[in-house]
Structure formats: structure tokens, C-alpha cells
Amino acid sequence: MLLTGLTTGSNDFGGKKRSNVVIVRMILTAIYLMLSTGKAWNPNDLYEINMPEALLEKQKAKAIKLAIELLQSERLYPRQN
């Protein structure tokens, strides 16, 4: 079971355990929404799920960084030194 590794060990949640809890929560929320609404899974629905604000900001920052790197590789955005 997914939650087995999360309940063992000390009460101090490290970064890895915390990220596992976030991922498990997102998966369980997606499953619940699929079963309660009858809708098929669509990866784009992931953005409709209520995610923690810190994780949402981290995803936005990563997406912006990757977009800038792509534009710089295509020489459509100036490189910053």
C-alpha cells in the first residue's frame, strides 16, 4: 500500500516523506473526484485540484524557467549574464 512507508519511522517528516504525502493526497483527490463525478481521467484536470499554495508556486516558477530556457535556446529571448 502507498501509505505504508509514511507511517513508519520518527514523527519528524523530512522533505521526501512530505513530498510523498503531497503526491498521495493529490492521487487520492483525483480518484475521489473521478468516482464522485463519473468523469474519465484527464491530466489537465490536475490543475483544477486544490493544491497547496507552495507547491503551486513552485510549479509556476519551474514552468516559467523552462519557458525562458526554451526561448533563449531559440534566440527569441536575450540571455542574462
Chimera marker file (.cmm) of the C-alpha trace (Angstrom):
<marker_set name="trace">
<marker id="1" x="0.000" y="0.000" z="0.000" r="1" g="1" b="0" radius="0.5"/>
<marker id="2" x="1.185" y="3.529" z="-0.741" r="1" g="1" b="0" radius="0.5"/>
<marker id="3" x="0.849" y="4.840" z="2.804" r="1" g="1" b="0" radius="0.5"/>
<marker id="4" x="2.834" y="2.035" z="4.494" r="1" g="1" b="0" radius="0.5"/>
<marker id="5" x="6.212" y="3.785" z="4.255" r="1" g="1" b="0" radius="0.5"/>
<marker id="6" x="4.759" y="7.056" z="5.528" r="1" g="1" b="0" radius="0.5"/>
<marker id="7" x="3.606" y="5.728" z="8.901" r="1" g="1" b="0" radius="0.5"/>
<marker id="8" x="6.900" y="4.155" z="9.971" r="1" g="1" b="0" radius="0.5"/>
<marker id="9" x="9.902" y="5.973" z="11.373" r="1" g="1" b="0" radius="0.5"/>
<marker id="10" x="10.107" y="9.074" z="13.511" r="1" g="1" b="0" radius="0.5"/>
<marker id="11" x="7.491" y="11.786" z="13.782" r="1" g="1" b="0" radius="0.5"/>
<marker id="12" x="9.841" y="14.206" z="12.002" r="1" g="1" b="0" radius="0.5"/>
<marker id="13" x="8.647" y="14.450" z="8.394" r="1" g="1" b="0" radius="0.5"/>
<marker id="14" x="11.583" y="15.061" z="6.104" r="1" g="1" b="0" radius="0.5"/>
<marker id="15" x="11.316" y="16.588" z="2.674" r="1" g="1" b="0" radius="0.5"/>
<marker id="16" x="10.963" y="13.238" z="0.915" r="1" g="1" b="0" radius="0.5"/>
<marker id="17" x="8.204" y="11.991" z="3.202" r="1" g="1" b="0" radius="0.5"/>
<marker id="18" x="6.389" y="15.303" z="2.946" r="1" g="1" b="0" radius="0.5"/>
<marker id="19" x="6.501" y="15.217" z="-0.851" r="1" g="1" b="0" radius="0.5"/>
<marker id="20" x="5.200" y="11.639" z="-0.763" r="1" g="1" b="0" radius="0.5"/>
<marker id="21" x="2.270" y="12.789" z="1.365" r="1" g="1" b="0" radius="0.5"/>
<marker id="22" x="1.507" y="15.581" z="-1.115" r="1" g="1" b="0" radius="0.5"/>
<marker id="23" x="1.625" y="13.181" z="-4.069" r="1" g="1" b="0" radius="0.5"/>
<marker id="24" x="-0.548" y="10.587" z="-2.320" r="1" g="1" b="0" radius="0.5"/>
<marker id="25" x="-3.040" y="13.308" z="-1.385" r="1" g="1" b="0" radius="0.5"/>
<marker id="26" x="-3.230" y="14.504" z="-4.997" r="1" g="1" b="0" radius="0.5"/>
<marker id="27" x="-3.729" y="10.952" z="-6.285" r="1" g="1" b="0" radius="0.5"/>
<marker id="28" x="-6.448" y="10.204" z="-3.730" r="1" g="1" b="0" radius="0.5"/>
<marker id="29" x="-8.172" y="13.503" z="-4.516" r="1" g="1" b="0" radius="0.5"/>
<marker id="30" x="-8.102" y="12.701" z="-8.236" r="1" g="1" b="0" radius="0.5"/>
<marker id="31" x="-9.519" y="9.211" z="-7.614" r="1" g="1" b="0" radius="0.5"/>
<marker id="32" x="-12.257" y="10.634" z="-5.380" r="1" g="1" b="0" radius="0.5"/>
<marker id="33" x="-13.213" y="13.228" z="-7.997" r="1" g="1" b="0" radius="0.5"/>
<marker id="34" x="-13.288" y="10.595" z="-10.749" r="1" g="1" b="0" radius="0.5"/>
<marker id="35" x="-15.526" y="8.304" z="-8.708" r="1" g="1" b="0" radius="0.5"/>
<marker id="36" x="-17.834" y="11.053" z="-7.458" r="1" g="1" b="0" radius="0.5"/>
<marker id="37" x="-18.320" y="12.810" z="-10.817" r="1" g="1" b="0" radius="0.5"/>
<marker id="38" x="-18.031" y="9.826" z="-13.165" r="1" g="1" b="0" radius="0.5"/>
<marker id="39" x="-15.602" y="11.725" z="-15.401" r="1" g="1" b="0" radius="0.5"/>
<marker id="40" x="-12.687" y="9.929" z="-17.048" r="1" g="1" b="0" radius="0.5"/>
<marker id="41" x="-9.133" y="10.909" z="-16.023" r="1" g="1" b="0" radius="0.5"/>
<marker id="42" x="-7.672" y="13.829" z="-17.922" r="1" g="1" b="0" radius="0.5"/>
<marker id="43" x="-4.178" y="15.032" z="-16.912" r="1" g="1" b="0" radius="0.5"/>
<marker id="44" x="-5.272" y="18.639" z="-17.446" r="1" g="1" b="0" radius="0.5"/>
<marker id="45" x="-7.761" y="18.186" z="-14.592" r="1" g="1" b="0" radius="0.5"/>
<marker id="46" x="-4.797" y="18.095" z="-12.222" r="1" g="1" b="0" radius="0.5"/>
<marker id="47" x="-4.702" y="21.885" z="-12.249" r="1" g="1" b="0" radius="0.5"/>
<marker id="48" x="-8.323" y="22.048" z="-11.032" r="1" g="1" b="0" radius="0.5"/>
<marker id="49" x="-7.465" y="20.125" z="-7.852" r="1" g="1" b="0" radius="0.5"/>
<marker id="50" x="-6.912" y="22.208" z="-4.759" r="1" g="1" b="0" radius="0.5"/>
<marker id="51" x="-3.118" y="22.064" z="-4.412" r="1" g="1" b="0" radius="0.5"/>
<marker id="52" x="-1.107" y="23.590" z="-1.588" r="1" g="1" b="0" radius="0.5"/>
<marker id="53" x="-0.113" y="27.158" z="-2.448" r="1" g="1" b="0" radius="0.5"/>
<marker id="54" x="3.617" y="26.475" z="-2.022" r="1" g="1" b="0" radius="0.5"/>
<marker id="55" x="3.514" y="23.582" z="-4.499" r="1" g="1" b="0" radius="0.5"/>
<marker id="56" x="1.514" y="25.648" z="-6.988" r="1" g="1" b="0" radius="0.5"/>
<marker id="57" x="4.043" y="28.491" z="-6.809" r="1" g="1" b="0" radius="0.5"/>
<marker id="58" x="6.926" y="26.029" z="-7.222" r="1" g="1" b="0" radius="0.5"/>
<marker id="59" x="5.295" y="24.551" z="-10.344" r="1" g="1" b="0" radius="0.5"/>
<marker id="60" x="4.706" y="28.030" z="-11.805" r="1" g="1" b="0" radius="0.5"/>
<marker id="61" x="8.322" y="29.042" z="-11.184" r="1" g="1" b="0" radius="0.5"/>
<marker id="62" x="9.606" y="25.871" z="-12.836" r="1" g="1" b="0" radius="0.5"/>
<marker id="63" x="7.315" y="26.345" z="-15.855" r="1" g="1" b="0" radius="0.5"/>
<marker id="64" x="8.480" y="29.947" z="-16.285" r="1" g="1" b="0" radius="0.5"/>
<marker id="65" x="12.137" y="28.908" z="-16.009" r="1" g="1" b="0" radius="0.5"/>
<marker id="66" x="11.679" y="26.182" z="-18.649" r="1" g="1" b="0" radius="0.5"/>
<marker id="67" x="9.825" y="28.577" z="-20.955" r="1" g="1" b="0" radius="0.5"/>
<marker id="68" x="12.622" y="31.159" z="-20.698" r="1" g="1" b="0" radius="0.5"/>
<marker id="69" x="15.253" y="28.478" z="-21.372" r="1" g="1" b="0" radius="0.5"/>
<marker id="70" x="13.335" y="27.367" z="-24.478" r="1" g="1" b="0" radius="0.5"/>
<marker id="71" x="13.048" y="30.929" z="-25.768" r="1" g="1" b="0" radius="0.5"/>
<marker id="72" x="16.746" y="31.517" z="-25.106" r="1" g="1" b="0" radius="0.5"/>
<marker id="73" x="17.703" y="28.335" z="-26.967" r="1" g="1" b="0" radius="0.5"/>
<marker id="74" x="15.692" y="29.570" z="-29.951" r="1" g="1" b="0" radius="0.5"/>
<marker id="75" x="17.326" y="33.010" z="-29.587" r="1" g="1" b="0" radius="0.5"/>
<marker id="76" x="13.948" y="34.674" z="-29.083" r="1" g="1" b="0" radius="0.5"/>
<marker id="77" x="14.818" y="35.935" z="-25.603" r="1" g="1" b="0" radius="0.5"/>
<marker id="78" x="18.104" y="37.556" z="-24.598" r="1" g="1" b="0" radius="0.5"/>
<marker id="79" x="20.402" y="35.578" z="-22.304" r="1" g="1" b="0" radius="0.5"/>
<marker id="80" x="21.120" y="37.152" z="-18.947" r="1" g="1" b="0" radius="0.5"/>
<marker id="81" x="24.700" y="37.016" z="-17.699" r="1" g="1" b="0" radius="0.5"/>
<link id1="1" id2="2" r="1" g="1" b="0" radius="0.2"/>
<link id1="2" id2="3" r="1" g="1" b="0" radius="0.2"/>
<link id1="3" id2="4" r="1" g="1" b="0" radius="0.2"/>
<link id1="4" id2="5" r="1" g="1" b="0" radius="0.2"/>
<link id1="5" id2="6" r="1" g="1" b="0" radius="0.2"/>
<link id1="6" id2="7" r="1" g="1" b="0" radius="0.2"/>
<link id1="7" id2="8" r="1" g="1" b="0" radius="0.2"/>
<link id1="8" id2="9" r="1" g="1" b="0" radius="0.2"/>
<link id1="9" id2="10" r="1" g="1" b="0" radius="0.2"/>
<link id1="10" id2="11" r="1" g="1" b="0" radius="0.2"/>
<link id1="11" id2="12" r="1" g="1" b="0" radius="0.2"/>
<link id1="12" id2="13" r="1" g="1" b="0" radius="0.2"/>
<link id1="13" id2="14" r="1" g="1" b="0" radius="0.2"/>
<link id1="14" id2="15" r="1" g="1" b="0" radius="0.2"/>
<link id1="15" id2="16" r="1" g="1" b="0" radius="0.2"/>
<link id1="16" id2="17" r="1" g="1" b="0" radius="0.2"/>
<link id1="17" id2="18" r="1" g="1" b="0" radius="0.2"/>
<link id1="18" id2="19" r="1" g="1" b="0" radius="0.2"/>
<link id1="19" id2="20" r="1" g="1" b="0" radius="0.2"/>
<link id1="20" id2="21" r="1" g="1" b="0" radius="0.2"/>
<link id1="21" id2="22" r="1" g="1" b="0" radius="0.2"/>
<link id1="22" id2="23" r="1" g="1" b="0" radius="0.2"/>
<link id1="23" id2="24" r="1" g="1" b="0" radius="0.2"/>
<link id1="24" id2="25" r="1" g="1" b="0" radius="0.2"/>
<link id1="25" id2="26" r="1" g="1" b="0" radius="0.2"/>
<link id1="26" id2="27" r="1" g="1" b="0" radius="0.2"/>
<link id1="27" id2="28" r="1" g="1" b="0" radius="0.2"/>
<link id1="28" id2="29" r="1" g="1" b="0" radius="0.2"/>
<link id1="29" id2="30" r="1" g="1" b="0" radius="0.2"/>
<link id1="30" id2="31" r="1" g="1" b="0" radius="0.2"/>
<link id1="31" id2="32" r="1" g="1" b="0" radius="0.2"/>
<link id1="32" id2="33" r="1" g="1" b="0" radius="0.2"/>
<link id1="33" id2="34" r="1" g="1" b="0" radius="0.2"/>
<link id1="34" id2="35" r="1" g="1" b="0" radius="0.2"/>
<link id1="35" id2="36" r="1" g="1" b="0" radius="0.2"/>
<link id1="36" id2="37" r="1" g="1" b="0" radius="0.2"/>
<link id1="37" id2="38" r="1" g="1" b="0" radius="0.2"/>
<link id1="38" id2="39" r="1" g="1" b="0" radius="0.2"/>
<link id1="39" id2="40" r="1" g="1" b="0" radius="0.2"/>
<link id1="40" id2="41" r="1" g="1" b="0" radius="0.2"/>
<link id1="41" id2="42" r="1" g="1" b="0" radius="0.2"/>
<link id1="42" id2="43" r="1" g="1" b="0" radius="0.2"/>
<link id1="43" id2="44" r="1" g="1" b="0" radius="0.2"/>
<link id1="44" id2="45" r="1" g="1" b="0" radius="0.2"/>
<link id1="45" id2="46" r="1" g="1" b="0" radius="0.2"/>
<link id1="46" id2="47" r="1" g="1" b="0" radius="0.2"/>
<link id1="47" id2="48" r="1" g="1" b="0" radius="0.2"/>
<link id1="48" id2="49" r="1" g="1" b="0" radius="0.2"/>
<link id1="49" id2="50" r="1" g="1" b="0" radius="0.2"/>
<link id1="50" id2="51" r="1" g="1" b="0" radius="0.2"/>
<link id1="51" id2="52" r="1" g="1" b="0" radius="0.2"/>
<link id1="52" id2="53" r="1" g="1" b="0" radius="0.2"/>
<link id1="53" id2="54" r="1" g="1" b="0" radius="0.2"/>
<link id1="54" id2="55" r="1" g="1" b="0" radius="0.2"/>
<link id1="55" id2="56" r="1" g="1" b="0" radius="0.2"/>
<link id1="56" id2="57" r="1" g="1" b="0" radius="0.2"/>
<link id1="57" id2="58" r="1" g="1" b="0" radius="0.2"/>
<link id1="58" id2="59" r="1" g="1" b="0" radius="0.2"/>
<link id1="59" id2="60" r="1" g="1" b="0" radius="0.2"/>
<link id1="60" id2="61" r="1" g="1" b="0" radius="0.2"/>
<link id1="61" id2="62" r="1" g="1" b="0" radius="0.2"/>
<link id1="62" id2="63" r="1" g="1" b="0" radius="0.2"/>
<link id1="63" id2="64" r="1" g="1" b="0" radius="0.2"/>
<link id1="64" id2="65" r="1" g="1" b="0" radius="0.2"/>
<link id1="65" id2="66" r="1" g="1" b="0" radius="0.2"/>
<link id1="66" id2="67" r="1" g="1" b="0" radius="0.2"/>
<link id1="67" id2="68" r="1" g="1" b="0" radius="0.2"/>
<link id1="68" id2="69" r="1" g="1" b="0" radius="0.2"/>
<link id1="69" id2="70" r="1" g="1" b="0" radius="0.2"/>
<link id1="70" id2="71" r="1" g="1" b="0" radius="0.2"/>
<link id1="71" id2="72" r="1" g="1" b="0" radius="0.2"/>
<link id1="72" id2="73" r="1" g="1" b="0" radius="0.2"/>
<link id1="73" id2="74" r="1" g="1" b="0" radius="0.2"/>
<link id1="74" id2="75" r="1" g="1" b="0" radius="0.2"/>
<link id1="75" id2="76" r="1" g="1" b="0" radius="0.2"/>
<link id1="76" id2="77" r="1" g="1" b="0" radius="0.2"/>
<link id1="77" id2="78" r="1" g="1" b="0" radius="0.2"/>
<link id1="78" id2="79" r="1" g="1" b="0" radius="0.2"/>
<link id1="79" id2="80" r="1" g="1" b="0" radius="0.2"/>
<link id1="80" id2="81" r="1" g="1" b="0" radius="0.2"/>
</marker_set>
